[in-house]
Amino acid sequence: MATTAATVPPGRQIPSHVPPELVYYAGITESAEFLAAPHKFMAELHGKAPPVFFSPSEHSHASWQLLKYDDAFFMLRHPEYFTTFGAGPFPRDPDDYWRIIPLEIEPPEHRKYRAIVDPLVSPKTIGTLEVSIRRLANELIDRFVDTGKCEFAKDFGRPLPVGVFLDIMGLPRSMMDEFVRWAMGLLHAQDRDLAVRTMAEVTAYLETVIQEKRANPDGGAVSAIVHGRPGGEEMSAKEVFGFVFFLFIAGLDTVFATLNNIFVWLAENPDRRREIAAEPDNIGNVVEELLRVFTVTFSGRTLIQDVELRGVQMKKGDRVTAVLPSANYDPDVFPNPQEVDFHRPRKPTLAFAGGVHSCMGAHLARLEIKVCIEQFLRRIPDFTLGREAPISYWPGGVVGPKAVPLTWT
């Protein structure tokens, strides 16, 4: 399983404390094999790589990779070993550094920041959005249902979750295409110069929005942050920016990518579409299983003290990545993990990470996926993938296809 020197990307040094047999260049997020079928690739890592291995990378920091569910869960639940500080992959000026909040804030301070926006994404609040989300879903379907085809990612998978998210943020839907372009530049660019230019554009826009919301508060999440007082204290300008930036970038790509993955699979599996339609009361289990199978993100940390996992000695300062999609294919936790089983006994998945840094938007994501599946299958029950070109995937830290062409009669 160990790599040879030739397989290590040029310029990547392996720390002296890493045993050679645990060096494995998996190519997660960037290799041709990954980009051809990423979830199959990550499921099959359990039979190819050590459960804990050290991977160099061409485009990101070299780090320990955790494939097993229990190890990922341990990392997410133990901030005394694993810190989120510096976890964000976005280019920031080291001489004018700002934290991505609340991601890069550890307990107990984390809670006071998160409390500012939790009321906007609570189960009760999100439940009130179901009618409007269904209305938007039907409005989008109305635009293409009679044409016999759509580019799902552009026509439905993006505008529904991103439109709902922008409403919650208090940001204009009219700028959706620009916002998504920025998200692509920051989350999927393999070119640091592009990421730096994109970051400058995002920074300029968000600084303007923050000033506008300060002068004209409203009911959106940006305004709540700008006027929030965590622990009763006013936030600094850097804290406000870091908090607004985090919510802004976190809401533009993850549900979008998840829906695209799900609808590629639905298009390829007509019998499973019929199964979903025949058991409408099982939709909650359907959503959970598809979230397990199509988990789209990873969680990164840095060790603040030495720790041992599965006999592997990791040192203070080492970077560690929980490969959450692989963890959700762990055969020790999910028997026959590559089988999509809508009656699988319910176990918590790591689709939304876990611990204090679990995804704030989990309730909204579940509702959006549920509504999208229900409304699309009700209006367009039989569809297939358009075959203009093979499905291709974005590189980077959010796993999803670039386009999802669908056709029906």
C-alpha positions as CSV (number, residue, x, y, z in Angstrom):
1,M,0.0,0.0,0.0
2,A,2.9,2.4,0.4
3,T,3.8,4.8,-2.4
4,T,7.1,5.0,-4.2
5,A,9.0,8.2,-4.4
6,A,7.8,8.7,-7.9
7,T,4.2,8.8,-6.8
8,V,4.7,11.6,-4.3
9,P,3.9,15.0,-6.0
10,P,7.1,17.0,-6.6
11,G,8.1,19.4,-3.9
12,R,6.1,17.6,-1.2
13,Q,8.1,16.6,1.8
14,I,7.1,13.7,4.1
15,P,7.7,14.5,7.8
16,S,10.4,12.3,9.4
17,H,8.0,10.8,11.9
18,V,5.7,9.4,9.2
19,P,6.5,5.7,8.5
20,P,7.1,5.0,4.8
21,E,4.5,2.2,4.8
22,L,1.8,4.8,5.8
23,V,2.5,7.2,2.9
24,Y,-0.2,6.7,0.3
25,Y,-1.0,9.2,-2.4
26,A,-4.7,8.6,-2.8
27,G,-5.4,11.6,-5.0
28,I,-8.6,12.4,-3.1
29,T,-10.3,15.4,-4.7
30,E,-7.8,15.7,-7.6
31,S,-6.8,12.5,-9.3
32,A,-8.3,11.3,-12.6
33,E,-9.6,8.2,-10.9
34,F,-11.4,10.2,-8.2
35,L,-12.9,12.6,-10.8
36,A,-14.2,9.8,-12.9
37,A,-16.5,8.4,-10.1
38,P,-15.7,10.1,-6.8
39,H,-18.1,8.3,-4.4
40,K,-17.2,4.8,-5.8
41,F,-13.5,5.8,-5.5
42,M,-14.0,6.8,-1.8
43,A,-16.0,3.7,-1.0
44,E,-13.3,1.5,-2.4
45,L,-10.5,3.2,-0.5
46,H,-11.4,0.9,2.4
47,G,-10.0,-2.0,0.5
48,K,-7.0,-0.2,-0.9
49,A,-5.5,2.2,1.7
50,P,-4.6,1.8,5.3
51,P,-7.4,3.1,7.6
52,V,-5.1,5.9,8.7
53,F,-2.5,7.1,6.1
54,F,-0.5,10.1,5.2
55,S,-1.2,11.6,1.9
56,P,0.8,14.2,0.0
57,S,-1.3,16.4,-2.3
58,E,-0.7,18.5,-5.4
59,H,-3.0,21.3,-4.5
60,S,-3.5,21.3,-0.7
61,H,-1.6,20.6,2.5
62,A,-0.2,17.1,3.0
63,S,-2.1,15.5,5.9
64,W,-3.2,12.4,7.7
65,Q,-6.4,10.9,6.2
66,L,-9.0,9.1,8.3
67,L,-11.2,6.6,6.5
68,K,-13.0,4.9,9.4
69,Y,-16.2,6.2,10.8
70,D,-15.1,5.8,14.5
71,D,-11.8,7.7,13.8
72,A,-13.6,10.5,12.0
73,F,-16.2,10.7,14.8
74,F,-13.4,10.8,17.4
75,M,-11.7,13.7,15.6
76,L,-14.9,15.7,15.3
77,R,-15.7,15.2,19.0
78,H,-12.3,16.0,20.5
79,P,-11.2,19.6,20.1
80,E,-8.7,19.2,22.9
81,Y,-6.6,17.3,20.3
82,F,-7.9,18.6,17.0
83,T,-8.3,22.3,16.4
84,T,-10.3,23.9,13.6
85,F,-8.1,27.0,13.6
86,G,-6.7,27.5,10.1
87,A,-9.1,24.8,8.8
88,G,-10.5,27.0,6.1
89,P,-8.7,26.5,2.7
90,F,-9.3,30.1,1.6
91,P,-6.5,32.5,0.9
92,R,-6.0,35.0,3.7
93,D,-3.4,37.7,4.3
94,P,-1.2,36.4,7.1
95,D,-0.5,40.0,8.1
96,D,-4.2,40.8,8.3
97,Y,-5.6,37.5,9.4
98,W,-9.2,36.9,10.2
99,R,-10.9,33.7,11.5
100,I,-13.7,31.9,9.7
101,I,-16.4,32.1,12.4
102,P,-17.7,29.9,14.0
103,L,-15.8,27.2,12.1
104,E,-12.4,28.3,13.5
105,I,-13.6,29.0,17.1
106,E,-13.5,26.2,19.6
107,P,-15.7,25.6,22.6
108,P,-16.8,27.1,24.8
109,E,-16.6,30.4,22.8
110,H,-18.0,28.6,19.7
111,R,-21.4,28.4,21.3
112,K,-21.9,32.1,21.8
113,Y,-21.3,32.9,18.1
114,R,-23.4,30.1,16.8
115,A,-26.3,31.2,19.0
116,I,-26.6,34.3,16.9
117,V,-27.9,32.5,13.8
118,D,-29.2,29.2,15.3
119,P,-32.8,30.7,15.6
120,L,-32.8,31.3,11.8
121,V,-32.0,27.7,11.1
122,S,-33.8,25.9,13.9
123,P,-36.2,23.0,13.0
124,K,-39.1,25.2,13.9
125,T,-38.0,28.1,11.7
126,I,-37.0,25.8,8.8
127,G,-40.4,24.0,9.0
128,T,-42.2,27.3,8.2
129,L,-40.3,27.4,4.9
130,E,-41.7,24.2,3.4
131,V,-44.6,25.7,1.6
132,S,-42.5,28.4,0.0
133,I,-39.8,25.8,-1.0
134,R,-42.4,23.6,-2.6
135,R,-43.8,26.7,-4.5
136,L,-40.3,27.5,-5.8
137,A,-39.7,23.9,-6.8
138,N,-42.9,23.9,-8.9
139,E,-42.2,27.3,-10.4
140,L,-38.8,26.0,-11.6
141,I,-40.2,22.8,-13.0
142,D,-42.9,24.8,-14.8
143,R,-40.2,26.4,-16.8
144,F,-38.9,23.2,-18.4
145,V,-41.4,20.4,-17.8
146,D,-43.0,20.8,-21.4
147,T,-39.6,20.9,-23.1
148,G,-38.7,17.3,-22.4
149,K,-35.3,18.2,-21.1
150,C,-33.3,20.3,-18.6
151,E,-29.8,20.8,-17.4
152,F,-30.7,19.9,-13.9
153,A,-27.7,21.6,-12.2
154,K,-28.4,25.0,-13.8
155,D,-32.2,24.8,-14.1
156,F,-33.2,23.3,-10.7
157,G,-30.3,21.9,-8.5
158,R,-28.7,25.4,-8.2
159,P,-31.6,27.9,-8.2
160,L,-33.7,26.1,-5.6
161,P,-31.2,25.7,-2.6
162,V,-29.2,28.8,-3.5
163,G,-32.4,30.9,-3.9
164,V,-33.7,29.8,-0.5
165,F,-30.3,30.3,1.1
166,L,-30.0,33.9,-0.3
167,D,-33.5,34.7,1.1
168,I,-32.4,33.5,4.5
169,M,-29.2,35.6,4.3
170,G,-31.0,38.7,3.1
171,L,-29.0,38.8,-0.2
172,P,-30.4,39.4,-3.7
173,R,-31.3,36.4,-5.9
174,S,-30.4,38.6,-8.9
175,M,-26.7,38.1,-8.1
176,M,-27.0,34.3,-7.9
177,D,-24.8,33.6,-10.9
178,E,-22.1,35.9,-9.6
179,F,-22.2,34.3,-6.2
180,V,-22.0,30.8,-7.6
181,R,-19.0,31.9,-9.8
182,W,-17.3,33.1,-6.7
183,A,-18.0,29.8,-4.9
184,M,-16.5,27.9,-7.8
185,G,-13.4,30.0,-7.8
186,L,-12.9,29.4,-4.0
187,L,-14.0,25.8,-3.6
188,H,-12.9,24.2,-6.8
189,A,-10.1,26.3,-8.3
190,Q,-6.8,24.4,-8.6
191,D,-5.2,27.8,-9.4
192,R,-4.2,29.8,-6.3
193,D,-4.0,33.0,-8.4
194,L,-7.6,32.6,-9.4
195,A,-8.6,31.9,-5.7
196,V,-6.8,35.0,-4.6
197,R,-8.5,37.2,-7.3
198,T,-11.9,35.6,-6.4
199,M,-11.3,36.2,-2.7
200,A,-10.6,39.9,-3.4
201,E,-14.0,40.2,-5.2
202,V,-15.9,38.4,-2.4
203,T,-14.2,40.6,0.2
204,A,-15.1,43.8,-1.6
205,Y,-18.7,42.7,-2.0
206,L,-19.2,41.5,1.6
207,E,-17.7,44.6,3.1
208,T,-20.2,46.7,1.2
209,V,-23.1,44.4,2.3
210,I,-22.0,44.6,5.9
211,Q,-22.0,48.4,5.9
212,E,-25.4,48.4,4.2
213,K,-26.9,46.0,6.8
214,R,-25.4,48.0,9.6
215,A,-27.2,51.1,8.3
216,N,-30.4,49.2,7.3
217,P,-31.0,46.1,9.5
218,D,-33.5,43.5,8.3
219,G,-34.5,39.9,9.2
220,G,-31.7,38.1,7.4
221,A,-28.7,36.2,8.7
222,V,-26.2,38.9,7.5
223,S,-28.0,41.5,9.5
224,A,-28.3,39.2,12.5
225,I,-24.5,38.8,12.5
226,V,-23.7,42.5,11.9
227,H,-25.9,43.5,14.9
228,G,-25.1,40.4,17.0
229,R,-23.4,40.6,20.4
230,P,-21.9,37.2,21.3
231,G,-21.8,36.9,25.0
232,G,-23.1,40.5,25.2
233,E,-20.0,42.0,23.5
234,E,-19.8,43.8,20.2
235,M,-17.8,41.9,17.5
236,S,-14.8,43.5,15.9
237,A,-14.9,44.2,12.1
238,K,-12.8,41.1,11.4
239,E,-15.1,38.9,13.5
240,V,-18.1,40.2,11.6
241,F,-16.5,39.7,8.3
242,G,-15.3,36.2,9.1
243,F,-18.7,35.2,10.3
244,V,-20.5,36.6,7.2
245,F,-18.0,35.1,4.9
246,F,-18.4,31.6,6.4
247,L,-22.2,31.6,6.1
248,F,-22.0,33.1,2.6
249,I,-19.6,30.5,1.1
250,A,-21.0,27.5,3.1
251,G,-24.5,27.9,1.7
252,L,-23.7,28.2,-2.0
253,D,-22.4,24.8,-3.0
254,T,-23.1,21.9,-0.6
255,V,-26.8,21.2,-1.2
256,F,-26.4,22.1,-4.8
257,A,-23.7,19.4,-5.2
258,T,-25.7,16.9,-3.1
259,L,-28.8,17.3,-5.3
260,N,-26.8,16.9,-8.5
261,N,-25.2,13.7,-7.2
262,I,-28.7,12.3,-6.2
263,F,-30.3,13.1,-9.5
264,V,-27.6,11.5,-11.5
265,W,-28.2,8.3,-9.5
266,L,-32.0,8.7,-9.8
267,A,-31.7,9.1,-13.6
268,E,-29.7,5.9,-13.8
269,N,-32.0,3.9,-11.5
270,P,-35.7,4.0,-12.6
271,D,-36.7,1.1,-10.3
272,R,-35.5,3.1,-7.3
273,R,-37.5,6.1,-8.4
274,R,-40.6,3.9,-8.5
275,E,-39.7,2.5,-5.0
276,I,-39.6,6.1,-3.6
277,A,-42.9,7.0,-5.2
278,A,-44.6,3.8,-3.9
279,E,-43.5,4.5,-0.3
280,P,-44.1,8.2,0.3
281,D,-44.1,7.8,4.0
282,N,-40.5,6.5,3.9
283,I,-39.1,9.7,2.4
284,G,-37.2,10.6,5.6
285,N,-35.2,7.3,5.4
286,V,-34.7,7.9,1.6
287,V,-33.1,11.3,2.4
288,E,-30.9,10.0,5.1
289,E,-29.6,7.1,3.0
290,L,-28.9,9.3,0.0
291,L,-27.1,11.8,2.3
292,R,-25.0,8.9,3.5
293,V,-24.2,7.6,0.0
294,F,-23.6,11.1,-1.5
295,T,-21.8,12.9,1.3
296,V,-20.0,15.8,-0.4
297,T,-17.6,17.4,2.1
298,F,-14.5,16.7,4.2
299,S,-13.4,17.9,7.7
300,G,-9.9,19.2,8.3
301,R,-8.1,19.8,11.6
302,T,-4.7,20.5,13.0
303,L,-3.3,18.6,16.0
304,I,-2.5,20.7,19.0
305,Q,-1.0,17.8,20.9
306,D,0.3,14.3,20.0
307,V,-2.3,11.6,19.6
308,E,-2.4,7.9,18.6
309,L,-5.1,6.4,16.4
310,R,-5.0,2.7,15.5
311,G,-1.4,2.5,16.6
312,V,-0.4,5.4,14.4
313,Q,1.5,8.2,16.1
314,M,0.5,11.6,14.9
315,K,2.4,14.7,16.1
316,K,1.4,18.2,17.2
317,G,1.2,20.4,14.2
318,D,0.2,17.6,11.8
319,R,-2.8,18.2,9.6
320,V,-5.6,15.6,9.7
321,T,-8.5,15.2,7.3
322,A,-11.6,13.1,8.0
323,V,-12.7,11.7,4.7
324,L,-16.4,11.9,5.5
325,P,-17.7,10.2,2.3
326,S,-15.4,7.2,3.0
327,A,-16.5,7.2,6.7
328,N,-20.1,6.8,5.6
329,Y,-19.1,3.8,3.5
330,D,-17.3,2.1,6.5
331,P,-18.4,-1.6,6.3
332,D,-18.0,-2.0,10.0
333,V,-20.8,0.6,10.6
334,F,-22.9,0.3,7.4
335,P,-23.0,-3.3,6.2
336,N,-22.9,-3.6,2.3
337,P,-22.1,0.1,2.3
338,Q,-22.3,0.6,-1.5
339,E,-25.9,-0.8,-1.6
340,V,-28.5,2.0,-1.4
341,D,-31.0,0.6,1.1
342,F,-34.0,2.8,1.9
343,H,-34.8,0.5,4.9
344,R,-31.3,0.5,6.4
345,P,-31.5,0.6,10.2
346,R,-31.0,4.3,11.1
347,K,-27.6,5.2,12.3
348,P,-26.1,8.7,12.5
349,T,-24.1,9.5,9.4
350,L,-21.4,12.1,9.1
351,A,-22.9,13.9,6.1
352,F,-23.1,17.0,8.2
353,A,-19.9,16.3,10.1
354,G,-20.5,16.1,13.9
355,G,-19.6,17.5,17.3
356,V,-19.8,21.2,18.0
357,H,-19.0,22.1,14.4
358,S,-21.8,20.1,12.9
359,C,-23.4,21.8,9.9
360,M,-25.8,24.6,11.0
361,G,-27.8,24.2,7.8
362,A,-28.5,20.4,8.3
363,H,-32.3,20.9,8.9
364,L,-32.6,23.1,5.8
365,A,-30.6,20.8,3.6
366,R,-32.8,17.8,4.6
367,L,-36.0,19.7,3.9
368,E,-34.7,20.9,0.5
369,I,-33.6,17.5,-0.6
370,K,-37.0,16.0,0.5
371,V,-39.0,18.6,-1.3
372,C,-36.9,18.4,-4.5
373,I,-37.2,14.6,-4.7
374,E,-40.9,14.6,-4.0
375,Q,-41.9,17.4,-6.4
376,F,-39.6,16.4,-9.2
377,L,-40.7,12.8,-9.2
378,R,-44.4,13.8,-8.9
379,R,-44.1,16.1,-12.0
380,I,-41.5,14.2,-14.0
381,P,-41.5,10.6,-12.8
382,D,-39.5,9.1,-15.8
383,F,-36.3,10.7,-16.9
384,T,-32.9,9.6,-18.1
385,L,-29.4,11.1,-18.4
386,G,-28.8,13.0,-21.6
387,R,-25.8,11.4,-23.3
388,E,-24.2,14.4,-24.9
389,A,-21.1,13.7,-22.8
390,P,-20.0,11.6,-19.8
391,I,-20.8,13.0,-16.3
392,S,-17.7,14.9,-15.1
393,Y,-16.9,16.1,-11.6
394,W,-15.4,19.2,-10.0
395,P,-12.1,18.9,-8.2
396,G,-11.9,20.4,-4.8
397,G,-13.5,20.1,-1.4
398,V,-17.1,19.8,-2.4
399,V,-17.9,16.7,-4.5
400,G,-20.4,17.1,-7.3
401,P,-20.9,16.8,-11.0
402,K,-20.4,19.8,-13.3
403,A,-23.6,19.2,-15.3
404,V,-26.6,16.9,-15.1
405,P,-28.4,16.8,-18.4
406,L,-31.9,15.1,-18.1
407,T,-34.4,14.1,-20.8
408,W,-37.9,12.7,-20.7
409,T,-40.9,12.3,-23.0
